[in-house]
């Protein structure tokens, strides 16, 4: 039987990912040759387009960049998983929760979203609803192009090497 004082204090503390070795490992894995040659998102994009889901999309706790790479401007949903939301912001993909949003839109209608105030307007019908606001700190990350871009701009991390094409 484990006691509270027997636990490993590094588990869940973020210590394992705090050092430069972790960032270097992520960079190395991100620039792996096979990822440059193989479009690993192609099956995901194809399947979403094939399903023709329209306004109904269950993204679970996947990564926000998946939707950003599909060319979507933003995501407004009844609810959003916290992990998905964090990743969406980190990759500069605006997303917000707006209970009742599903009843406001029909297939093909256009939304206008103000993330500062939380107002979502159906441009086609003129109807609007208020969802959650996005905190200024998160809007700053999105406007900068993502967390890495913001940290580079603020001088907190060294600029990344250009992507190999």
KOLDO-399325 format. One record per atom (N, C-alpha, C): x negated, z negated, y; residue number from 1; chain; atom name; residue in three letters. Coordinates in steps of 0.2 Angstrom, whole numbers. Example, Ala and Ser with C-alpha at 12.3 -4.5 7.8 and 13.67 -1.06 7.14 Angstrom:
2
NODE      u      w      v  resi  chain  name  resn
NODE    -66    -39    -28     1      A     N   ALA
NODE    -62    -39    -22     1      A    CA   ALA
NODE    -66    -39    -16     1      A     C   ALA
NODE    -64    -35    -11     2      A     N   SER
NODE    -68    -36     -5     2      A    CA   SER
NODE    -64    -39      0     2      A     C   SER
This chain:
165
NODE      u      w      v  resi  chain  name  resn
NODE     -4      0     -6     1      A     N   UNK
NODE      0      0      0     1      A    CA   UNK
NODE     -4      0      6     1      A     C   UNK
NODE     -3      5     11     2      A     N   UNK
NODE     -7      5     17     2      A    CA   UNK
NODE     -4      1     22     2      A     C   UNK
NODE     -8     -2     26     3      A     N   UNK
NODE     -6     -6     32     3      A    CA   UNK
NODE     -8     -3     38     3      A     C   UNK
NODE     -4     -4     43     4      A     N   UNK
NODE     -5     -1     50     4      A    CA   UNK
NODE    -12     -1     52     4      A     C   UNK
NODE    -16     -7     51     5      A     N   UNK
NODE    -23     -7     53     5      A    CA   UNK
NODE    -28     -3     49     5      A     C   UNK
NODE    -25     -1     43     6      A     N   UNK
NODE    -29      3     39     6      A    CA   UNK
NODE    -29     11     40     6      A     C   UNK
NODE    -25     13     45     7      A     N   UNK
NODE    -24     20     46     7      A    CA   UNK
NODE    -30     23     49     7      A     C   UNK
NODE    -31     29     49     8      A     N   UNK
NODE    -36     33     52     8      A    CA   UNK
NODE    -34     35     59     8      A     C   UNK
NODE    -37     32     64     9      A     N   UNK
NODE    -35     32     71     9      A    CA   UNK
NODE    -36     39     74     9      A     C   UNK
NODE    -39     44     70    10      A     N   UNK
NODE    -40     51     73    10      A    CA   UNK
NODE    -34     55     71    10      A     C   UNK
NODE    -30     53     66    11      A     N   UNK
NODE    -25     57     64    11      A    CA   UNK
NODE    -19     57     69    11      A     C   UNK
NODE    -18     63     72    12      A     N   UNK
NODE    -12     64     77    12      A    CA   UNK
NODE    -15     62     84    12      A     C   UNK
NODE    -21     60     85    13      A     N   UNK
NODE    -23     58     91    13      A    CA   UNK
NODE    -26     64     95    13      A     C   UNK
NODE    -26     70     92    14      A     N   UNK
NODE    -29     76     96    14      A    CA   UNK
NODE    -36     77     95    14      A     C   UNK
NODE    -40     71     93    15      A     N   UNK
NODE    -47     71     92    15      A    CA   UNK
NODE    -50     77     88    15      A     C   UNK
NODE    -46     79     83    16      A     N   UNK
NODE    -49     85     79    16      A    CA   UNK
NODE    -49     91     83    16      A     C   UNK
NODE    -45     92     88    17      A     N   UNK
NODE    -45     98     91    17      A    CA   UNK
NODE    -47     98     98    17      A     C   UNK
NODE    -50     92    100    18      A     N   UNK
NODE    -53     91    107    18      A    CA   UNK
NODE    -59     94    108    18      A     C   UNK
NODE    -64     95    103    19      A     N   UNK
NODE    -70     98    105    19      A    CA   UNK
NODE    -71    105    106    19      A     C   UNK
NODE    -77    107    108    20      A     N   UNK
NODE    -78    114    109    20      A    CA   UNK
NODE    -78    118    103    20      A     C   UNK
NODE    -80    115     97    21      A     N   UNK
NODE    -81    118     91    21      A    CA   UNK
NODE    -74    121     89    21      A     C   UNK
NODE    -68    117     90    22      A     N   UNK
NODE    -62    119     88    22      A    CA   UNK
NODE    -60    126     92    22      A     C   UNK
NODE    -61    126     99    23      A     N   UNK
NODE    -60    131    103    23      A    CA   UNK
NODE    -64    138    101    23      A     C   UNK
NODE    -70    136     99    24      A     N   UNK
NODE    -74    142     97    24      A    CA   UNK
NODE    -72    145     90    24      A     C   UNK
NODE    -69    140     86    25      A     N   UNK
NODE    -66    143     79    25      A    CA   UNK
NODE    -60    147     81    25      A     C   UNK
NODE    -56    145     85    26      A     N   UNK
NODE    -50    148     87    26      A    CA   UNK
NODE    -52    155     90    26      A     C   UNK
NODE    -57    155     94    27      A     N   UNK
NODE    -59    162     97    27      A    CA   UNK
NODE    -62    166     91    27      A     C   UNK
NODE    -66    164     87    28      A     N   UNK
NODE    -68    168     81    28      A    CA   UNK
NODE    -63    170     77    28      A     C   UNK
NODE    -58    166     75    29      A     N   UNK
NODE    -52    168     71    29      A    CA   UNK
NODE    -48    174     75    29      A     C   UNK
NODE    -47    173     81    30      A     N   UNK
NODE    -43    177     85    30      A    CA   UNK
NODE    -46    184     85    30      A     C   UNK
NODE    -52    184     86    31      A     N   UNK
NODE    -56    191     86    31      A    CA   UNK
NODE    -58    194     80    31      A     C   UNK
NODE    -56    191     74    32      A     N   UNK
NODE    -57    194     67    32      A    CA   UNK
NODE    -56    201     67    32      A     C   UNK
NODE    -61    205     64    33      A     N   UNK
NODE    -60    212     64    33      A    CA   UNK
NODE    -54    214     61    33      A     C   UNK
NODE    -51    211     55    34      A     N   UNK
NODE    -45    213     52    34      A    CA   UNK
NODE    -39    213     57    34      A     C   UNK
NODE    -39    208     61    35      A     N   UNK
NODE    -34    207     66    35      A    CA   UNK
NODE    -34    213     71    35      A     C   UNK
NODE    -40    215     73    36      A     N   UNK
NODE    -41    221     77    36      A    CA   UNK
NODE    -38    228     74    36      A     C   UNK
NODE    -39    228     68    37      A     N   UNK
NODE    -38    234     64    37      A    CA   UNK
NODE    -31    235     62    37      A     C   UNK
NODE    -28    229     60    38      A     N   UNK
NODE    -21    228     57    38      A    CA   UNK
NODE    -16    225     62    38      A     C   UNK
NODE    -11    229     64    39      A     N   UNK
NODE     -6    226     68    39      A    CA   UNK
NODE     -1    222     64    39      A     C   UNK
NODE     -3    215     64    40      A     N   UNK
NODE      0    210     60    40      A    CA   UNK
NODE      8    209     62    40      A     C   UNK
NODE      9    211     69    41      A     N   UNK
NODE     16    210     71    41      A    CA   UNK
NODE     21    215     70    41      A     C   UNK
NODE     18    221     68    42      A     N   UNK
NODE     22    227     67    42      A    CA   UNK
NODE     28    226     62    42      A     C   UNK
NODE     27    222     56    43      A     N   UNK
NODE     33    221     52    43      A    CA   UNK
NODE     38    217     55    43      A     C   UNK
NODE     36    212     59    44      A     N   UNK
NODE     40    207     63    44      A    CA   UNK
NODE     45    211     68    44      A     C   UNK
NODE     41    215     72    45      A     N   UNK
NODE     45    219     77    45      A    CA   UNK
NODE     50    224     74    45      A     C   UNK
NODE     47    228     68    46      A     N   UNK
NODE     52    232     65    46      A    CA   UNK
NODE     58    229     62    46      A     C   UNK
NODE     57    223     59    47      A     N   UNK
NODE     63    220     56    47      A    CA   UNK
NODE     68    218     61    47      A     C   UNK
NODE     65    215     67    48      A     N   UNK
NODE     70    213     72    48      A    CA   UNK
NODE     74    219     75    48      A     C   UNK
NODE     70    224     76    49      A     N   UNK
NODE     74    230     79    49      A    CA   UNK
NODE     79    233     74    49      A     C   UNK
NODE     77    233     67    50      A     N   UNK
NODE     81    236     62    50      A    CA   UNK
NODE     88    232     61    50      A     C   UNK
NODE     87    225     62    51      A     N   UNK
NODE     93    221     61    51      A    CA   UNK
NODE     98    221     67    51      A     C   UNK
NODE     95    224     73    52      A     N   UNK
NODE    100    225     79    52      A    CA   UNK
NODE    104    219     80    52      A     C   UNK
NODE    100    214     82    53      A     N   UNK
NODE    104    207     82    53      A    CA   UNK
NODE    107    206     89    53      A     C   UNK
NODE    105    210     94    54      A     N   UNK
NODE    108    209    101    54      A    CA   UNK
NODE    107    202    103    54      A     C   UNK
NODE    112    199    106    55      A     N   UNK
NODE    111    192    109    55      A    CA   UNK
NODE    110    187    104    55      A     C   UNK
NODE    111    188     97    56      A     N   UNK
NODE    110    183     92    56      A    CA   UNK
NODE    103    183     89    56      A     C   UNK
NODE     99    178     90    57      A     N   UNK
NODE     93    178     88    57      A    CA   UNK
NODE     90    171     86    57      A     C   UNK
NODE     89    170     80    58      A     N   UNK
NODE     87    163     78    58      A    CA   UNK
NODE     79    164     77    58      A     C   UNK
NODE     76    161     82    59      A     N   UNK
NODE     69    161     82    59      A    CA   UNK
NODE     66    155     79    59      A     C   UNK
NODE     69    150     77    60      A     N   UNK
NODE     67    144     74    60      A    CA   UNK
NODE     61    141     78    60      A     C   UNK
NODE     56    140     75    61      A     N   UNK
NODE     50    137     79    61      A    CA   UNK
NODE     44    141     79    61      A     C   UNK
NODE     46    148     79    62      A     N   UNK
NODE     40    153     79    62      A    CA   UNK
NODE     37    153     86    62      A     C   UNK
NODE     32    158     87    63      A     N   UNK
NODE     28    158     93    63      A    CA   UNK
NODE     31    162     98    63      A     C   UNK
NODE     32    160    104    64      A     N   UNK
NODE     35    164    110    64      A    CA   UNK
NODE     32    170    111    64      A     C   UNK
NODE     25    171    109    65      A     N   UNK
NODE     22    178    111    65      A    CA   UNK
NODE     25    183    106    65      A     C   UNK
NODE     28    181    101    66      A     N   UNK
NODE     31    186     96    66      A    CA   UNK
NODE     37    190    100    66      A     C   UNK
NODE     41    186    104    67      A     N   UNK
NODE     46    189    108    67      A    CA   UNK
NODE     43    193    114    67      A     C   UNK
NODE     38    190    117    68      A     N   UNK
NODE     35    193    123    68      A    CA   UNK
NODE     32    200    121    68      A     C   UNK
NODE     29    200    115    69      A     N   UNK
NODE     26    206    113    69      A    CA   UNK
NODE     32    212    111    69      A     C   UNK
NODE     38    210    110    70      A     N   UNK
NODE     43    214    109    70      A    CA   UNK
NODE     46    217    116    70      A     C   UNK
NODE     43    215    122    71      A     N   UNK
NODE     45    218    128    71      A    CA   UNK
NODE     50    214    131    71      A     C   UNK
NODE     52    208    129    72      A     N   UNK
NODE     58    205    132    72      A    CA   UNK
NODE     55    201    138    72      A     C   UNK
NODE     59    200    143    73      A     N   UNK
NODE     57    197    150    73      A    CA   UNK
NODE     57    190    149    73      A     C   UNK
NODE     62    187    145    74      A     N   UNK
NODE     63    180    145    74      A    CA   UNK
NODE     68    178    139    74      A     C   UNK
NODE     69    172    138    75      A     N   UNK
NODE     73    170    132    75      A    CA   UNK
NODE     78    164    136    75      A     C   UNK
NODE     84    165    135    76      A     N   UNK
NODE     89    160    137    76      A    CA   UNK
NODE     93    159    131    76      A     C   UNK
NODE     93    152    128    77      A     N   UNK
NODE     96    151    122    77      A    CA   UNK
NODE    100    144    122    77      A     C   UNK
NODE    105    143    118    78      A     N   UNK
NODE    109    137    117    78      A    CA   UNK
NODE    104    131    117    78      A     C   UNK
NODE     99    132    112    79      A     N   UNK
NODE     94    126    111    79      A    CA   UNK
NODE     87    130    109    79      A     C   UNK
NODE     82    126    111    80      A     N   UNK
NODE     75    129    109    80      A    CA   UNK
NODE     71    124    106    80      A     C   UNK
NODE     68    125    100    81      A     N   UNK
NODE     64    120     97    81      A    CA   UNK
NODE     58    119    102    81      A     C   UNK
NODE     56    112    102    82      A     N   UNK
NODE     50    110    106    82      A    CA   UNK
NODE     44    114    105    82      A     C   UNK
NODE     42    115     99    83      A     N   UNK
NODE     36    119     97    83      A    CA   UNK
NODE     36    126    100    83      A     C   UNK
NODE     42    129     99    84      A     N   UNK
NODE     43    136    101    84      A    CA   UNK
NODE     42    136    109    84      A     C   UNK
NODE     45    131    112    85      A     N   UNK
NODE     45    131    120    85      A    CA   UNK
NODE     38    130    122    85      A     C   UNK
NODE     34    126    119    86      A     N   UNK
NODE     27    124    121    86      A    CA   UNK
NODE     23    131    121    86      A     C   UNK
NODE     24    134    115    87      A     N   UNK
NODE     20    140    114    87      A    CA   UNK
NODE     22    146    118    87      A     C   UNK
NODE     29    146    120    88      A     N   UNK
NODE     31    151    124    88      A    CA   UNK
NODE     28    151    131    88      A     C   UNK
NODE     28    144    134    89      A     N   UNK
NODE     25    143    140    89      A    CA   UNK
NODE     18    145    140    89      A     C   UNK
NODE     14    142    135    90      A     N   UNK
NODE      7    143    135    90      A    CA   UNK
NODE      5    151    135    90      A     C   UNK
NODE     10    155    132    91      A     N   UNK
NODE      8    162    132    91      A    CA   UNK
NODE     12    166    138    91      A     C   UNK
NODE     14    162    143    92      A     N   UNK
NODE     18    165    149    92      A    CA   UNK
NODE     24    169    147    92      A     C   UNK
NODE     28    166    142    93      A     N   UNK
NODE     35    169    141    93      A    CA   UNK
NODE     40    164    143    93      A     C   UNK
NODE     43    165    148    94      A     N   UNK
NODE     48    161    151    94      A    CA   UNK
NODE     54    160    146    94      A     C   UNK
NODE     56    154    145    95      A     N   UNK
NODE     62    152    140    95      A    CA   UNK
NODE     65    146    143    95      A     C   UNK
NODE     72    146    142    96      A     N   UNK
NODE     75    140    144    96      A    CA   UNK
NODE     82    139    140    96      A     C   UNK
NODE     84    132    140    97      A     N   UNK
NODE     90    131    136    97      A    CA   UNK
NODE     96    131    141    97      A     C   UNK
NODE    101    134    139    98      A     N   UNK
NODE    107    134    143    98      A    CA   UNK
NODE    113    134    138    98      A     C   UNK
NODE    116    127    137    99      A     N   UNK
NODE    122    127    133    99      A    CA   UNK
NODE    127    131    135    99      A     C   UNK
NODE    131    134    131   100      A     N   UNK
NODE    136    139    133   100      A    CA   UNK
NODE    135    146    135   100      A     C   UNK
NODE    128    147    134   101      A     N   UNK
NODE    126    154    136   101      A    CA   UNK
NODE    129    160    132   101      A     C   UNK
NODE    130    158    125   102      A     N   UNK
NODE    133    163    121   102      A    CA   UNK
NODE    139    166    123   102      A     C   UNK
NODE    144    162    126   103      A     N   UNK
NODE    150    164    128   103      A    CA   UNK
NODE    150    168    134   103      A     C   UNK
NODE    145    168    138   104      A     N   UNK
NODE    144    171    144   104      A    CA   UNK
NODE    143    179    144   104      A     C   UNK
NODE    140    181    138   105      A     N   UNK
NODE    137    188    138   105      A    CA   UNK
NODE    140    191    132   105      A     C   UNK
NODE    141    198    133   106      A     N   UNK
NODE    143    203    127   106      A    CA   UNK
NODE    137    207    126   106      A     C   UNK
NODE    136    211    121   107      A     N   UNK
NODE    131    215    119   107      A    CA   UNK
NODE    130    220    125   107      A     C   UNK
NODE    124    221    127   108      A     N   UNK
NODE    122    226    132   108      A    CA   UNK
NODE    122    223    139   108      A     C   UNK
NODE    125    217    141   109      A     N   UNK
NODE    125    215    148   109      A    CA   UNK
NODE    118    212    150   109      A     C   UNK
NODE    117    212    156   110      A     N   UNK
NODE    111    210    159   110      A    CA   UNK
NODE    111    203    162   110      A     C   UNK
NODE    106    199    161   111      A     N   UNK
NODE    106    192    164   111      A    CA   UNK
NODE    101    192    170   111      A     C   UNK
NODE    102    188    175   112      A     N   UNK
NODE     98    186    180   112      A    CA   UNK
NODE     97    179    179   112      A     C   UNK
NODE     90    177    179   113      A     N   UNK
NODE     89    170    177   113      A    CA   UNK
NODE     84    167    183   113      A     C   UNK
NODE     86    161    186   114      A     N   UNK
NODE     82    158    190   114      A    CA   UNK
NODE     80    152    187   114      A     C   UNK
NODE     73    152    185   115      A     N   UNK
NODE     71    146    181   115      A    CA   UNK
NODE     70    140    185   115      A     C   UNK
NODE     69    140    191   116      A     N   UNK
NODE     68    135    196   116      A    CA   UNK
NODE     75    131    196   116      A     C   UNK
NODE     80    134    197   117      A     N   UNK
NODE     87    131    198   117      A    CA   UNK
NODE     91    130    191   117      A     C   UNK
NODE     89    134    186   118      A     N   UNK
NODE     92    134    180   118      A    CA   UNK
NODE     99    139    180   118      A     C   UNK
NODE    100    142    185   119      A     N   UNK
NODE    106    147    186   119      A    CA   UNK
NODE    105    153    182   119      A     C   UNK
NODE    110    155    178   120      A     N   UNK
NODE    109    161    174   120      A    CA   UNK
NODE    116    165    176   120      A     C   UNK
NODE    115    171    178   121      A     N   UNK
NODE    121    175    180   121      A    CA   UNK
NODE    121    181    176   121      A     C   UNK
NODE    127    183    174   122      A     N   UNK
NODE    129    189    170   122      A    CA   UNK
NODE    130    194    176   122      A     C   UNK
NODE    125    199    177   123      A     N   UNK
NODE    125    203    182   123      A    CA   UNK
NODE    131    208    181   123      A     C   UNK
NODE    133    210    175   124      A     N   UNK
NODE    139    214    174   124      A    CA   UNK
NODE    145    211    176   124      A     C   UNK
NODE    147    205    174   125      A     N   UNK
NODE    153    202    176   125      A    CA   UNK
NODE    153    197    182   125      A     C   UNK
NODE    147    195    184   126      A     N   UNK
NODE    146    191    190   126      A    CA   UNK
NODE    147    183    188   126      A     C   UNK
NODE    149    182    182   127      A     N   UNK
NODE    150    175    180   127      A    CA   UNK
NODE    143    172    179   127      A     C   UNK
NODE    143    165    180   128      A     N   UNK
NODE    136    162    180   128      A    CA   UNK
NODE    137    155    177   128      A     C   UNK
NODE    132    152    175   129      A     N   UNK
NODE    131    145    171   129      A    CA   UNK
NODE    125    142    173   129      A     C   UNK
NODE    125    136    173   130      A     N   UNK
NODE    118    132    174   130      A    CA   UNK
NODE    116    129    168   130      A     C   UNK
NODE    109    131    167   131      A     N   UNK
NODE    106    128    161   131      A    CA   UNK
NODE    100    123    164   131      A     C   UNK
NODE     95    122    160   132      A     N   UNK
NODE     90    117    161   132      A    CA   UNK
NODE     85    121    166   132      A     C   UNK
NODE     83    117    171   133      A     N   UNK
NODE     78    119    175   133      A    CA   UNK
NODE     71    119    172   133      A     C   UNK
NODE     66    123    174   134      A     N   UNK
NODE     59    123    172   134      A    CA   UNK
NODE     55    119    177   134      A     C   UNK
NODE     51    114    174   135      A     N   UNK
NODE     47    110    179   135      A    CA   UNK
NODE     42    115    182   135      A     C   UNK
NODE     40    113    189   136      A     N   UNK
NODE     35    117    193   136      A    CA   UNK
NODE     29    118    189   136      A     C   UNK
NODE     26    113    185   137      A     N   UNK
NODE     20    113    182   137      A    CA   UNK
NODE     20    119    177   137      A     C   UNK
NODE     26    120    173   138      A     N   UNK
NODE     27    125    168   138      A    CA   UNK
NODE     27    132    171   138      A     C   UNK
NODE     31    132    177   139      A     N   UNK
NODE     32    138    181   139      A    CA   UNK
NODE     25    141    183   139      A     C   UNK
NODE     20    136    185   140      A     N   UNK
NODE     14    138    187   140      A    CA   UNK
NODE     10    141    181   140      A     C   UNK
NODE     10    138    175   141      A     N   UNK
NODE      7    141    169   141      A    CA   UNK
NODE      9    148    168   141      A     C   UNK
NODE     16    149    168   142      A     N   UNK
NODE     19    155    167   142      A    CA   UNK
NODE     17    160    172   142      A     C   UNK
NODE     17    158    179   143      A     N   UNK
NODE     15    163    184   143      A    CA   UNK
NODE      8    165    183   143      A     C   UNK
NODE      3    161    181   144      A     N   UNK
NODE     -4    162    180   144      A    CA   UNK
NODE     -5    167    174   144      A     C   UNK
NODE      0    168    170   145      A     N   UNK
NODE     -2    172    164   145      A    CA   UNK
NODE     -3    168    158   145      A     C   UNK
NODE     -2    162    158   146      A     N   UNK
NODE     -3    158    152   146      A    CA   UNK
NODE     -8    152    153   146      A     C   UNK
NODE     -8    148    149   147      A     N   UNK
NODE    -12    142    149   147      A    CA   UNK
NODE    -20    143    150   147      A     C   UNK
NODE    -22    148    146   148      A     N   UNK
NODE    -29    150    146   148      A    CA   UNK
NODE    -31    153    153   148      A     C   UNK
NODE    -26    157    155   149      A     N   UNK
NODE    -28    161    162   149      A    CA   UNK
NODE    -28    155    167   149      A     C   UNK
NODE    -23    151    167   150      A     N   UNK
NODE    -23    146    172   150      A    CA   UNK
NODE    -29    141    172   150      A     C   UNK
NODE    -31    139    166   151      A     N   UNK
NODE    -37    135    166   151      A    CA   UNK
NODE    -44    139    168   151      A     C   UNK
NODE    -44    146    167   152      A     N   UNK
NODE    -49    150    169   152      A    CA   UNK
NODE    -49    150    177   152      A     C   UNK
NODE    -43    151    180   153      A     N   UNK
NODE    -42    152    187   153      A    CA   UNK
NODE    -44    145    191   153      A     C   UNK
NODE    -43    140    187   154      A     N   UNK
NODE    -45    133    190   154      A    CA   UNK
NODE    -52    131    189   154      A     C   UNK
NODE    -55    135    185   155      A     N   UNK
NODE    -62    133    183   155      A    CA   UNK
NODE    -63    128    178   155      A     C   UNK
NODE    -58    127    175   156      A     N   UNK
NODE    -58    121    169   156      A    CA   UNK
NODE    -61    124    163   156      A     C   UNK
NODE    -61    130    162   157      A     N   UNK
NODE    -64    133    156   157      A    CA   UNK
NODE    -68    140    158   157      A     C   UNK
NODE    -73    142    154   158      A     N   UNK
NODE    -76    148    156   158      A    CA   UNK
NODE    -72    154    154   158      A     C   UNK
NODE    -73    159    158   159      A     N   UNK
NODE    -69    165    157   159      A    CA   UNK
NODE    -70    168    150   159      A     C   UNK
NODE    -65    170    147   160      A     N   UNK
NODE    -65    173    140   160      A    CA   UNK
NODE    -69    180    140   160      A     C   UNK
NODE    -72    181    135   161      A     N   UNK
NODE    -75    188    134   161      A    CA   UNK
NODE    -70    193    134   161      A     C   UNK
NODE    -71    199    136   162      A     N   UNK
NODE    -66    205    136   162      A    CA   UNK
NODE    -64    206    129   162      A     C   UNK
NODE    -58    208    127   163      A     N   UNK
NODE    -56    210    121   163      A    CA   UNK
NODE    -60    216    118   163      A     C   UNK
NODE    -61    216    112   164      A     N   UNK
NODE    -65    222    109   164      A    CA   UNK
NODE    -59    227    107   164      A     C   UNK
NODE    -60    234    110   165      A     N   UNK
NODE    -55    239    108   165      A    CA   UNK
NODE    -58    244    104   165      A     C   UNK
